[in-house]
Amino acid sequence: MTEDAPAVGIVMGSDSDWPVMEEAAKALDVFGISYEADVVSAHRMPYEMISYGSEAAERGLKALIAGAGGSAHLPGMLAAVTPLPVIGVPVPLRHLDGMDSLLSIVQMPAGVPVATVAVGAARNAGLLAVRMLAAHDPDLRERMVGFQEELRTQAKEKGERLRRQTSGGAATGFGSAD
Ligand SMILES: Nc1c(C(=O)O)ncn1[C@@H]1O[C@H](COP(=O)(O)O)[C@@H](O)[C@H]1O
């Protein structure tokens, strides 16, 4: 195992996917998780893709985030050759609104799981990778709990703003319970 290997591999079928996939990298940055980012296409560079997937665990990577658009075989093919968890990101292209990418990634055969996030939801892919790593890291888990508390606070503030707009500030409604 490589000593200073990054924890997460973020790979994608083309550099044109990066504007979407960058959000996964940003989520990992928030938690200080190291990653590498690269283009690894199952269709266009199949031999290199197999090498990347089959060597990933031995190199010390803990999870892979794989994004692809259209006929998106990359996440599934990586899952076929690595024991690591693979998170698939359906990248939306100009046609079909990402439905093609979503269905290509999510409909894996039994025994070869890919954890598929929503179309374009690379940030959630990053956050899911953080949760996977946090399962064996109490400090990281604590920071994830803090992140979730912040989300809760923000959601409650949204409710307060909406109630102010709609009822002149009356303290009624779900969000005012505590
Ligand atoms: N779906 C795949 C794979 C693959 O799954 O192996 N390789 C490239 N692609 C996708 O082709 C789209 C267009 O790529 P270009 O912009 O390079 O033409 C990208 O969204 C990429 O993920």
The ligand as an ORCA input file, in Angstrom:
! r2SCAN-3c Opt
* xyz 0 1
  N     -19.805      7.532    -20.264
  C     -18.561      7.734    -20.674
  C     -17.483      6.831    -20.592
  C     -17.544      5.498    -19.950
  O     -18.560      5.162    -19.312
  O     -16.550      4.783    -20.049
  N     -16.418      7.404    -21.148
  C     -16.773      8.632    -21.537
  N     -18.068      8.829    -21.266
  C     -18.834     10.059    -21.359
  O     -18.890     10.684    -22.597
  C     -19.343     12.010    -22.350
  C     -18.853     12.937    -23.425
  O     -17.463     13.009    -23.387
  P     -16.670     14.116    -24.265
  O     -17.069     15.454    -23.706
  O     -15.200     13.815    -24.063
  O     -17.115     13.915    -25.697
  C     -18.868     12.369    -20.952
  O     -19.985     12.708    -20.135
  C     -18.203     11.103    -20.481
  O     -18.418     10.793    -19.125
*
